[in-house]
Amino acid sequence: MSSKENHKTLVEICHLLAAEGLTPGVGLLRGKAPFKVSVLDAIEAIKVFNQQNVQVKAQPKTPGDKERIAELEKRVEQLEQALAVMESRLAKLS
């Protein structure tokens, strides 16, 4: 395996660890790697992982159609309730 392939494998292991709910660390990464990993290589892979992870988190999550419809229906219901309260107060004033 080349150094480039090893580096790519280490970053992939970081993603797998994160998917398992673990925070990738030097010791954990070195223990999970199928080959001998230097501390510097582990640190470099974690840096790349963190940069990729920040980019993924920075992208806003757009709600799907079903979620958006549910949000809008809830908002309409709230507005209808508020309107009913205002109408009842207006009727009392008349």
PyMOL commands that place a pseudoatom at each C-alpha (Angstrom):
pseudoatom trace, name=CA, resn=MET, resi=1, chain=A, elem=C, hetatm=0, pos=[0.000, 0.000, 0.000]
pseudoatom trace, name=CA, resn=SER, resi=2, chain=A, elem=C, hetatm=0, pos=[1.262, 3.452, -0.865]
pseudoatom trace, name=CA, resn=SER, resi=3, chain=A, elem=C, hetatm=0, pos=[1.420, 6.324, 1.564]
pseudoatom trace, name=CA, resn=LYS, resi=4, chain=A, elem=C, hetatm=0, pos=[-1.441, 8.038, -0.267]
pseudoatom trace, name=CA, resn=GLU, resi=5, chain=A, elem=C, hetatm=0, pos=[-3.642, 4.944, 0.008]
pseudoatom trace, name=CA, resn=ASN, resi=6, chain=A, elem=C, hetatm=0, pos=[-2.776, 4.601, 3.705]
pseudoatom trace, name=CA, resn=HIS, resi=7, chain=A, elem=C, hetatm=0, pos=[-3.747, 8.224, 4.296]
pseudoatom trace, name=CA, resn=LYS, resi=8, chain=A, elem=C, hetatm=0, pos=[-7.064, 7.723, 2.488]
pseudoatom trace, name=CA, resn=THR, resi=9, chain=A, elem=C, hetatm=0, pos=[-7.729, 4.583, 4.525]
pseudoatom trace, name=CA, resn=LEU, resi=10, chain=A, elem=C, hetatm=0, pos=[-7.025, 6.438, 7.777]
pseudoatom trace, name=CA, resn=VAL, resi=11, chain=A, elem=C, hetatm=0, pos=[-9.476, 9.215, 6.859]
pseudoatom trace, name=CA, resn=GLU, resi=12, chain=A, elem=C, hetatm=0, pos=[-12.097, 6.576, 5.996]
pseudoatom trace, name=CA, resn=ILE, resi=13, chain=A, elem=C, hetatm=0, pos=[-11.533, 4.951, 9.388]
pseudoatom trace, name=CA, resn=CYS, resi=14, chain=A, elem=C, hetatm=0, pos=[-12.102, 8.351, 11.004]
pseudoatom trace, name=CA, resn=HIS, resi=15, chain=A, elem=C, hetatm=0, pos=[-15.454, 8.596, 9.207]
pseudoatom trace, name=CA, resn=LEU, resi=16, chain=A, elem=C, hetatm=0, pos=[-16.393, 5.088, 10.339]
pseudoatom trace, name=CA, resn=LEU, resi=17, chain=A, elem=C, hetatm=0, pos=[-15.514, 5.937, 13.935]
pseudoatom trace, name=CA, resn=ALA, resi=18, chain=A, elem=C, hetatm=0, pos=[-17.594, 9.112, 13.748]
pseudoatom trace, name=CA, resn=ALA, resi=19, chain=A, elem=C, hetatm=0, pos=[-20.510, 7.136, 12.317]
pseudoatom trace, name=CA, resn=GLU, resi=20, chain=A, elem=C, hetatm=0, pos=[-20.265, 4.858, 15.361]
pseudoatom trace, name=CA, resn=GLY, resi=21, chain=A, elem=C, hetatm=0, pos=[-20.526, 7.920, 17.590]
pseudoatom trace, name=CA, resn=LEU, resi=22, chain=A, elem=C, hetatm=0, pos=[-16.847, 7.953, 18.530]
pseudoatom trace, name=CA, resn=THR, resi=23, chain=A, elem=C, hetatm=0, pos=[-14.514, 10.909, 18.243]
pseudoatom trace, name=CA, resn=PRO, resi=24, chain=A, elem=C, hetatm=0, pos=[-11.493, 9.932, 16.172]
pseudoatom trace, name=CA, resn=GLY, resi=25, chain=A, elem=C, hetatm=0, pos=[-8.306, 10.247, 18.193]
pseudoatom trace, name=CA, resn=VAL, resi=26, chain=A, elem=C, hetatm=0, pos=[-4.707, 9.277, 17.564]
pseudoatom trace, name=CA, resn=GLY, resi=27, chain=A, elem=C, hetatm=0, pos=[-4.784, 6.203, 19.795]
pseudoatom trace, name=CA, resn=LEU, resi=28, chain=A, elem=C, hetatm=0, pos=[-8.148, 5.008, 18.551]
pseudoatom trace, name=CA, resn=LEU, resi=29, chain=A, elem=C, hetatm=0, pos=[-7.154, 5.518, 14.930]
pseudoatom trace, name=CA, resn=ARG, resi=30, chain=A, elem=C, hetatm=0, pos=[-3.845, 3.713, 15.356]
pseudoatom trace, name=CA, resn=GLY, resi=31, chain=A, elem=C, hetatm=0, pos=[-5.627, 0.840, 17.059]
pseudoatom trace, name=CA, resn=LYS, resi=32, chain=A, elem=C, hetatm=0, pos=[-8.254, 0.459, 14.328]
pseudoatom trace, name=CA, resn=ALA, resi=33, chain=A, elem=C, hetatm=0, pos=[-5.879, 0.735, 11.371]
pseudoatom trace, name=CA, resn=PRO, resi=34, chain=A, elem=C, hetatm=0, pos=[-4.980, -2.553, 9.653]
pseudoatom trace, name=CA, resn=PHE, resi=35, chain=A, elem=C, hetatm=0, pos=[-1.375, -1.400, 9.330]
pseudoatom trace, name=CA, resn=LYS, resi=36, chain=A, elem=C, hetatm=0, pos=[1.237, 0.343, 11.454]
pseudoatom trace, name=CA, resn=VAL, resi=37, chain=A, elem=C, hetatm=0, pos=[0.501, 4.066, 11.726]
pseudoatom trace, name=CA, resn=SER, resi=38, chain=A, elem=C, hetatm=0, pos=[2.840, 6.772, 12.969]
pseudoatom trace, name=CA, resn=VAL, resi=39, chain=A, elem=C, hetatm=0, pos=[1.517, 9.418, 15.316]
pseudoatom trace, name=CA, resn=LEU, resi=40, chain=A, elem=C, hetatm=0, pos=[2.166, 12.116, 12.705]
pseudoatom trace, name=CA, resn=ASP, resi=41, chain=A, elem=C, hetatm=0, pos=[0.220, 10.208, 10.032]
pseudoatom trace, name=CA, resn=ALA, resi=42, chain=A, elem=C, hetatm=0, pos=[-2.688, 9.732, 12.441]
pseudoatom trace, name=CA, resn=ILE, resi=43, chain=A, elem=C, hetatm=0, pos=[-2.716, 13.429, 13.325]
pseudoatom trace, name=CA, resn=GLU, resi=44, chain=A, elem=C, hetatm=0, pos=[-2.663, 14.402, 9.654]
pseudoatom trace, name=CA, resn=ALA, resi=45, chain=A, elem=C, hetatm=0, pos=[-5.559, 12.060, 8.850]
pseudoatom trace, name=CA, resn=ILE, resi=46, chain=A, elem=C, hetatm=0, pos=[-7.589, 13.463, 11.763]
pseudoatom trace, name=CA, resn=LYS, resi=47, chain=A, elem=C, hetatm=0, pos=[-6.940, 17.003, 10.528]
pseudoatom trace, name=CA, resn=VAL, resi=48, chain=A, elem=C, hetatm=0, pos=[-8.238, 16.102, 7.071]
pseudoatom trace, name=CA, resn=PHE, resi=49, chain=A, elem=C, hetatm=0, pos=[-11.255, 14.357, 8.612]
pseudoatom trace, name=CA, resn=ASN, resi=50, chain=A, elem=C, hetatm=0, pos=[-12.036, 17.415, 10.753]
pseudoatom trace, name=CA, resn=GLN, resi=51, chain=A, elem=C, hetatm=0, pos=[-11.846, 19.702, 7.709]
pseudoatom trace, name=CA, resn=GLN, resi=52, chain=A, elem=C, hetatm=0, pos=[-14.204, 17.442, 5.764]
pseudoatom trace, name=CA, resn=ASN, resi=53, chain=A, elem=C, hetatm=0, pos=[-16.523, 17.150, 8.746]
pseudoatom trace, name=CA, resn=VAL, resi=54, chain=A, elem=C, hetatm=0, pos=[-16.745, 20.943, 9.148]
pseudoatom trace, name=CA, resn=GLN, resi=55, chain=A, elem=C, hetatm=0, pos=[-17.622, 21.316, 5.460]
pseudoatom trace, name=CA, resn=VAL, resi=56, chain=A, elem=C, hetatm=0, pos=[-20.418, 18.743, 5.771]
pseudoatom trace, name=CA, resn=LYS, resi=57, chain=A, elem=C, hetatm=0, pos=[-21.848, 20.436, 8.879]
pseudoatom trace, name=CA, resn=ALA, resi=58, chain=A, elem=C, hetatm=0, pos=[-21.694, 23.868, 7.218]
pseudoatom trace, name=CA, resn=GLN, resi=59, chain=A, elem=C, hetatm=0, pos=[-24.155, 22.819, 4.511]
pseudoatom trace, name=CA, resn=PRO, resi=60, chain=A, elem=C, hetatm=0, pos=[-27.665, 23.732, 5.628]
pseudoatom trace, name=CA, resn=LYS, resi=61, chain=A, elem=C, hetatm=0, pos=[-30.110, 20.865, 5.800]
pseudoatom trace, name=CA, resn=THR, resi=62, chain=A, elem=C, hetatm=0, pos=[-33.048, 21.473, 3.556]
pseudoatom trace, name=CA, resn=PRO, resi=63, chain=A, elem=C, hetatm=0, pos=[-36.257, 19.888, 4.760]
pseudoatom trace, name=CA, resn=GLY, resi=64, chain=A, elem=C, hetatm=0, pos=[-37.991, 17.458, 2.458]
pseudoatom trace, name=CA, resn=ASP, resi=65, chain=A, elem=C, hetatm=0, pos=[-41.398, 18.121, 0.998]
pseudoatom trace, name=CA, resn=LYS, resi=66, chain=A, elem=C, hetatm=0, pos=[-43.236, 16.161, 3.684]
pseudoatom trace, name=CA, resn=GLU, resi=67, chain=A, elem=C, hetatm=0, pos=[-41.444, 17.961, 6.521]
pseudoatom trace, name=CA, resn=ARG, resi=68, chain=A, elem=C, hetatm=0, pos=[-42.013, 21.357, 4.914]
pseudoatom trace, name=CA, resn=ILE, resi=69, chain=A, elem=C, hetatm=0, pos=[-45.725, 20.644, 4.404]
pseudoatom trace, name=CA, resn=ALA, resi=70, chain=A, elem=C, hetatm=0, pos=[-46.071, 19.530, 8.031]
pseudoatom trace, name=CA, resn=GLU, resi=71, chain=A, elem=C, hetatm=0, pos=[-44.337, 22.731, 9.221]
pseudoatom trace, name=CA, resn=LEU, resi=72, chain=A, elem=C, hetatm=0, pos=[-46.592, 24.902, 7.082]
pseudoatom trace, name=CA, resn=GLU, resi=73, chain=A, elem=C, hetatm=0, pos=[-49.751, 23.093, 8.218]
pseudoatom trace, name=CA, resn=LYS, resi=74, chain=A, elem=C, hetatm=0, pos=[-48.739, 23.630, 11.840]
pseudoatom trace, name=CA, resn=ARG, resi=75, chain=A, elem=C, hetatm=0, pos=[-48.101, 27.313, 11.188]
pseudoatom trace, name=CA, resn=VAL, resi=76, chain=A, elem=C, hetatm=0, pos=[-51.476, 27.737, 9.442]
pseudoatom trace, name=CA, resn=GLU, resi=77, chain=A, elem=C, hetatm=0, pos=[-53.194, 26.106, 12.421]
pseudoatom trace, name=CA, resn=GLN, resi=78, chain=A, elem=C, hetatm=0, pos=[-51.446, 28.531, 14.798]
pseudoatom trace, name=CA, resn=LEU, resi=79, chain=A, elem=C, hetatm=0, pos=[-52.471, 31.503, 12.666]
pseudoatom trace, name=CA, resn=GLU, resi=80, chain=A, elem=C, hetatm=0, pos=[-56.075, 30.303, 12.502]
pseudoatom trace, name=CA, resn=GLN, resi=81, chain=A, elem=C, hetatm=0, pos=[-56.171, 30.023, 16.293]
pseudoatom trace, name=CA, resn=ALA, resi=82, chain=A, elem=C, hetatm=0, pos=[-54.751, 33.522, 16.662]
pseudoatom trace, name=CA, resn=LEU, resi=83, chain=A, elem=C, hetatm=0, pos=[-57.302, 34.856, 14.191]
pseudoatom trace, name=CA, resn=ALA, resi=84, chain=A, elem=C, hetatm=0, pos=[-60.152, 33.188, 16.103]
pseudoatom trace, name=CA, resn=VAL, resi=85, chain=A, elem=C, hetatm=0, pos=[-58.992, 34.890, 19.317]
pseudoatom trace, name=CA, resn=MET, resi=86, chain=A, elem=C, hetatm=0, pos=[-58.820, 38.257, 17.583]
pseudoatom trace, name=CA, resn=GLU, resi=87, chain=A, elem=C, hetatm=0, pos=[-62.287, 37.783, 16.069]
pseudoatom trace, name=CA, resn=SER, resi=88, chain=A, elem=C, hetatm=0, pos=[-63.785, 36.913, 19.447]
pseudoatom trace, name=CA, resn=ARG, resi=89, chain=A, elem=C, hetatm=0, pos=[-62.188, 39.998, 21.040]
pseudoatom trace, name=CA, resn=LEU, resi=90, chain=A, elem=C, hetatm=0, pos=[-63.450, 42.161, 18.187]
pseudoatom trace, name=CA, resn=ALA, resi=91, chain=A, elem=C, hetatm=0, pos=[-66.956, 40.748, 18.612]
pseudoatom trace, name=CA, resn=LYS, resi=92, chain=A, elem=C, hetatm=0, pos=[-66.867, 41.653, 22.311]
pseudoatom trace, name=CA, resn=LEU, resi=93, chain=A, elem=C, hetatm=0, pos=[-65.944, 45.242, 21.448]
pseudoatom trace, name=CA, resn=SER, resi=94, chain=A, elem=C, hetatm=0, pos=[-68.875, 45.623, 18.999]
for i in range(1, 94): cmd.bond("trace and resi %d" % i, "trace and resi %d" % (i + 1))
show_as sticks, trace
zoom trace
